[in-house]
């Protein structure tokens, strides 16, 4: 049975293939080639991937990513499609599903929504619920740098606290859009914000959202 992670992996690979190596993305300073290199390094070079969160490894990560970015673009796409090698923890179905569903969804949208002619993707209810489940578990981590209190609300009334504090801004939207907002893609997230006007402005401009 196909998993959400496997499906999102193939969608990401297809989109990267379609836009080519020099397309813009929502990741500041990265084009589609850079993003593809990031995805491959994350799964295949665990010795360097820790540089995302460990400052001491940042220079190593930058160097390894640059090496992978020099590979033929078609090779990078194929490495994404085929997935990590057997010795990688990401090769385990449970780890892949837990770690890559959000990663691949957000990065697919990073590519899709950076294109001038992008159109919204229709996300089915089952996948919306899967994204919400992950968002609930990681909301506090992603919102720890928010300048205001933030509550995420689904149209069905379910809520998750992104950050405690006052004043409180309520962000309403489907889980897929709330996820984009929580990951710092506020400008392209299809959500509604309610609360203090100054707080809403600060939250829209905040650079600290996400992991």
C-alpha angles and dihedrals in degrees: 000000000000117000128216089249094053092049093048091047091057093044090053092048092048092050094047089050092050098050096043131225100297102051119126122251135192090249104100112246094007129108122193092276091054092049091049090051090051092053093049095046091048091059102032106034107047089162088069104025091077087074088085089074105012112071093202090063096044096097091048091051091050091051095047092046090052089053092051092044088061092060118100108282092232089057092053091051091050091050089054092048095049094044131216125332119265093260092059118096087227088068089072110093093224093050092044092052094045096045107030109042094080094032094056096039093052094045092048088055090045087063098036097048094046091064117094093230098043120147128200118265119233108235116200120232094249092056091044088057091048091052091047091052091055092043092054091054096048103031096105091049093051094044100045091106097046114129093220141029109281132195120186115212131190120212088251090061100256112140140195128189112237094179135356119229143079142318094036124217117198114212114198126192146100115304093253090056094042088053091054090049093049090050091059098264092120095143094062101034116111098226140123122234124207127184142059110359095225091048091051091052092050091048093050090052097041115124095188100076119111135034 
